């Protein structure tokens, strides 16, 4: 599905249209991953139980607050490339590399294990996007994605550090 409307003015930013379309398609998949991950973190925030409830409840809140910023930034990057950001839950589920909630428990360890795996998947996805942006000569997106990847590597480390 093309993310560029025929009536929308093409972005004239020194990149080939096919490259901007390919990068935008990747970014929309990342947007889908982020939206699914955001929902999973909200689930953990709402439902965590146990002796570490308060600290984990607050920790999950910091994670979803940051991911909300990332979601907006990715959608805006798609728009900078002259395309439209996906905004449908059905489309997110179609595009995502992640699965919906798999862990059925409410203890922080189980929730964090699943979220760690998801962040690590997103990191690998972003690495492939960096390569795509590099091949397209899109240094803006390449730099943008590198920053996201570094942020998520730190988050994954923090999540892993919670695990016993």
C-alpha positions as CSV (number, residue, x, y, z in Angstrom):
1,X,0.0,0.0,0.0
2,X,1.4,3.3,-1.0
3,X,1.6,5.9,1.8
4,X,1.6,8.8,-0.7
5,X,-1.7,10.3,-1.9
6,X,-1.8,11.3,-5.6
7,X,-3.1,14.7,-4.5
8,X,-0.3,15.3,-1.9
9,X,2.6,17.5,-2.8
10,X,5.7,15.4,-3.2
11,X,8.6,16.1,-0.8
12,X,11.5,17.6,-2.7
13,X,14.3,16.9,-0.3
14,X,17.0,15.4,-2.5
15,X,15.9,11.7,-2.3
16,X,14.3,9.5,-4.9
17,X,10.6,9.0,-4.5
18,X,11.0,5.2,-4.5
19,X,13.5,5.5,-1.7
20,X,11.3,7.8,0.3
21,X,8.4,5.3,-0.3
22,X,10.5,2.3,0.9
23,X,11.8,4.2,4.0
24,X,8.3,5.4,4.8
25,X,7.0,1.8,4.5
26,X,9.6,0.7,6.9
27,X,8.8,3.5,9.3
28,X,5.1,2.6,9.2
29,X,6.0,-0.9,10.2
30,X,8.1,0.5,13.1
31,X,5.1,2.6,14.0
32,X,3.1,-0.5,14.2
33,X,5.7,-2.2,16.4
34,X,5.7,0.8,18.7
35,X,2.0,0.9,19.0
36,X,1.8,-2.8,19.8
37,X,4.6,-2.4,22.3
38,X,3.0,0.7,23.8
39,X,-0.2,-1.3,24.4
40,X,1.8,-4.2,26.0
41,X,3.6,-1.8,28.3
42,X,0.3,-0.2,29.3
43,X,-1.0,-3.7,30.1
44,X,2.0,-4.4,32.3
45,X,1.6,-1.0,34.1
46,X,-2.1,-1.6,34.8
47,X,-1.9,-5.3,35.8
48,X,1.5,-5.8,37.5
49,X,1.1,-7.3,41.0
50,X,3.5,-8.4,43.7
51,X,5.8,-7.0,46.4
52,X,7.5,-4.8,43.8
53,X,4.2,-3.4,42.5
54,X,4.9,0.3,43.2
55,X,8.4,0.4,41.7
56,X,7.4,-1.6,38.6
57,X,4.2,0.3,38.1
58,X,6.2,3.6,38.0
59,X,8.9,1.9,35.8
60,X,6.4,0.8,33.2
61,X,4.9,4.3,33.2
62,X,8.3,5.8,32.3
63,X,8.6,3.3,29.5
64,X,5.2,4.0,27.9
65,X,5.7,7.8,28.3
66,X,8.9,7.6,26.3
67,X,7.4,5.3,23.7
68,X,4.6,7.7,23.2
69,X,7.2,10.3,22.2
70,X,8.8,7.8,19.9
71,X,5.5,7.0,18.2
72,X,4.9,10.7,17.4
73,X,8.5,11.2,16.2
74,X,8.2,8.2,13.8
75,X,4.9,9.3,12.4
76,X,6.3,12.8,11.9
77,X,9.3,11.3,10.1
78,X,7.0,9.5,7.7
79,X,5.3,12.9,7.0
80,X,8.7,14.6,6.4
81,X,9.3,12.1,3.7
82,X,6.0,13.1,2.0
83,X,4.0,10.1,3.0
84,X,1.2,9.4,5.4
85,X,1.5,7.6,8.8
86,X,-0.6,4.5,9.4
87,X,-3.3,5.1,12.0
88,X,-5.4,2.0,12.1
89,X,-5.2,-0.7,14.8
90,X,-6.0,-3.4,12.2
91,X,-3.2,-2.1,10.0
92,X,-0.8,-2.0,13.0
93,X,-1.5,-5.7,13.7
94,X,-1.0,-6.5,10.1
95,X,2.3,-4.7,9.9
96,X,3.9,-5.4,13.3
97,X,6.9,-7.7,13.8
98,X,5.6,-8.3,17.4
99,X,2.8,-10.4,18.7
100,X,0.1,-9.3,21.0
101,X,0.4,-10.2,24.7
102,X,1.6,-13.7,25.2
103,X,2.4,-13.8,28.9
104,X,-0.8,-14.4,30.9
105,X,0.6,-13.6,34.4
106,X,0.8,-10.4,36.4
107,X,4.2,-10.8,38.1
108,X,6.8,-8.3,37.0
109,X,9.4,-10.9,36.1
110,X,7.1,-12.5,33.5
111,X,5.9,-9.2,32.1
112,X,9.5,-7.9,31.9
113,X,10.8,-11.0,30.1
114,X,8.2,-10.5,27.3
115,X,8.9,-6.8,27.1
116,X,12.7,-7.4,27.0
117,X,12.1,-9.8,24.0
118,X,10.0,-7.2,22.3
119,X,12.5,-4.4,22.8
120,X,15.3,-6.6,21.4
121,X,13.1,-7.5,18.4
122,X,12.5,-3.7,17.8
123,X,16.3,-3.1,18.1
124,X,17.0,-5.7,15.3
125,X,14.2,-4.2,13.2
126,X,15.7,-0.7,13.6
127,X,19.1,-2.1,12.6
128,X,17.6,-3.2,9.3
129,X,16.0,0.2,8.8
130,X,19.3,1.9,9.3
131,X,20.7,-0.2,6.5
132,X,17.7,0.6,4.3
133,X,18.0,4.4,5.0
134,X,21.8,4.2,4.3
135,X,21.3,2.5,1.0
136,X,18.7,5.2,0.1
137,X,21.1,8.0,1.0
138,X,18.6,9.1,3.6
139,X,21.1,10.2,6.3
140,X,18.3,12.1,8.2
141,X,16.4,8.9,8.8
142,X,19.6,6.9,9.3
143,X,20.6,9.3,12.1
144,X,17.0,9.3,13.5
145,X,16.9,5.5,13.7
146,X,20.4,5.3,15.2
147,X,19.2,7.5,18.1
148,X,16.1,5.3,18.6
149,X,18.2,2.2,18.5
150,X,20.6,3.5,21.1
151,X,17.7,4.5,23.3
152,X,16.1,1.1,23.1
153,X,19.4,-0.7,23.7
154,X,19.5,1.2,27.0
155,X,15.9,0.2,27.8
156,X,16.6,-3.4,27.0
157,X,19.6,-3.4,29.3
158,X,17.4,-1.9,32.1
159,X,14.7,-4.5,31.5
160,X,17.3,-7.3,31.5
161,X,18.7,-5.9,34.8
162,X,15.4,-6.4,36.4
163,X,15.4,-10.1,35.7
164,X,16.7,-12.6,38.2
